[in-house]
Amino acid sequence: MATDAWQQARSATVALWRRVRPEHADEVGTDLDVLRRQVLAARAAEDADTEEALAAPWRLQLQHLLRTVPGFAEELRGLLDEHLLPVLPPQGQEGPSTVVMRAEAHDHARVYMAVRDQHITGA
């Protein structure tokens, strides 16, 4: 992300946090700066596993806020639509999607489902 785009996205994210969890907004800004450096290093090393691992705690935080803060879904959608998705490269602008998977296994059958990569080892 270019510096100007990054600063705008960071500022918008901190502003959202300031509205929903003001006591954590400054910490979130610092955490985002650290996260950006880590993600850029992972990308430079072509380390997709590390990049994915870095996103996991943020997903958990957002899921928690979605469950506990009334109106947060609309706030988050606005942040994504207005500030975050526009600064992504074209291949990242699709935005989040919903995936629904259902499976039914009988007897000794196994079901393996994945939205992304899946690695199965062992018997």
C-alpha positions as CSV (number, residue, x, y, z in Angstrom):
1,M,0.0,0.0,0.0
2,A,1.3,3.4,-0.9
3,T,2.0,5.7,2.1
4,D,-0.9,8.1,1.5
5,A,-3.3,5.3,1.0
6,W,-2.0,3.4,4.0
7,Q,-2.3,6.5,6.2
8,Q,-5.9,7.1,5.1
9,A,-6.9,3.5,5.7
10,R,-5.1,3.5,9.1
11,S,-6.8,6.8,10.1
12,A,-10.2,5.5,9.1
13,T,-9.7,2.3,11.0
14,V,-8.6,4.1,14.1
15,A,-11.6,6.5,13.8
16,L,-13.9,3.5,13.8
17,W,-12.2,2.0,16.9
18,R,-12.5,5.4,18.6
19,R,-16.3,5.3,18.1
20,V,-16.7,1.7,19.3
21,R,-13.8,1.1,21.7
22,P,-12.3,4.5,22.4
23,E,-10.1,3.2,25.2
24,H,-8.3,1.0,22.6
25,A,-8.0,3.4,19.6
26,D,-4.5,4.6,20.2
27,E,-3.3,1.0,20.8
28,V,-5.0,-0.1,17.6
29,G,-3.1,2.6,15.6
30,T,0.2,1.4,17.0
31,D,-0.7,-2.2,16.4
32,L,-1.7,-1.4,12.7
33,D,1.7,0.2,12.2
34,V,3.5,-2.9,13.5
35,L,1.2,-5.2,11.5
36,R,1.9,-3.3,8.3
37,R,5.7,-3.8,8.7
38,Q,5.2,-7.5,9.5
39,V,2.9,-8.0,6.5
40,L,5.3,-6.2,4.1
41,A,8.1,-8.3,5.4
42,A,6.0,-11.5,4.9
43,R,5.1,-10.4,1.4
44,A,8.7,-9.6,0.5
45,A,9.6,-13.1,1.7
46,E,6.7,-14.6,-0.2
47,D,5.5,-16.0,3.1
48,A,1.7,-16.4,2.7
49,D,1.4,-18.5,5.8
50,T,2.8,-15.8,8.0
51,E,0.6,-13.2,6.3
52,E,-2.4,-15.3,7.0
53,A,-1.4,-15.9,10.6
54,L,-1.0,-12.1,11.1
55,A,-4.6,-11.6,9.9
56,A,-6.1,-14.1,12.3
57,P,-6.1,-12.1,15.5
58,W,-7.7,-9.1,13.7
59,R,-10.4,-11.4,12.4
60,L,-11.2,-12.6,15.9
61,Q,-11.4,-9.0,17.2
62,L,-13.7,-8.0,14.4
63,Q,-15.9,-11.1,15.0
64,H,-16.1,-10.2,18.7
65,L,-17.2,-6.6,17.9
66,L,-19.7,-7.8,15.3
67,R,-21.3,-10.0,18.1
68,T,-21.2,-7.4,20.9
69,V,-21.5,-3.9,19.5
70,P,-24.9,-2.9,18.0
71,G,-24.5,-1.3,14.6
72,F,-20.9,-2.4,14.2
73,A,-21.7,-4.3,11.0
74,E,-22.8,-1.1,9.3
75,E,-19.8,0.8,10.6
76,L,-17.4,-2.0,9.4
77,R,-19.1,-2.1,6.0
78,G,-18.7,1.6,5.6
79,L,-15.0,1.4,6.5
80,L,-14.5,-1.4,4.0
81,D,-16.4,0.2,1.2
82,E,-15.2,3.8,1.6
83,H,-11.6,3.4,2.9
84,L,-10.1,-0.1,2.7
85,L,-11.3,-1.8,-0.5
86,P,-10.5,1.2,-2.8
87,V,-6.8,1.2,-1.8
88,L,-6.4,-2.5,-2.5
89,P,-5.0,-3.7,-5.8
90,P,-7.6,-4.8,-8.3
91,Q,-7.4,-8.5,-7.4
92,G,-8.2,-7.6,-3.8
93,Q,-11.2,-5.4,-4.4
94,E,-13.8,-8.1,-4.7
95,G,-14.4,-7.6,-1.0
96,P,-15.5,-10.2,1.5
97,S,-17.8,-12.9,0.3
98,T,-20.1,-15.3,2.1
99,V,-19.4,-19.0,1.7
100,V,-21.9,-21.6,2.9
101,M,-20.8,-25.2,2.8
102,R,-22.8,-28.2,3.9
103,A,-21.7,-31.8,4.0
104,E,-23.1,-35.0,5.2
105,A,-21.1,-38.1,5.9
106,H,-22.4,-41.6,6.5
107,D,-20.8,-44.8,7.8
108,H,-17.1,-44.5,7.6
109,A,-17.0,-41.7,5.0
110,R,-14.9,-38.5,5.4
111,V,-15.7,-35.0,4.2
112,Y,-13.0,-32.5,3.5
113,M,-14.1,-28.9,2.8
114,A,-12.1,-25.8,2.3
115,V,-12.5,-22.3,1.0
116,R,-8.8,-21.9,0.5
117,D,-5.8,-24.3,0.4
118,Q,-6.3,-27.6,2.0
119,H,-3.5,-30.0,2.9
120,I,-4.4,-33.4,4.1
121,T,-1.8,-35.7,5.5
122,G,-2.0,-39.1,7.1
123,A,-4.7,-41.8,6.7
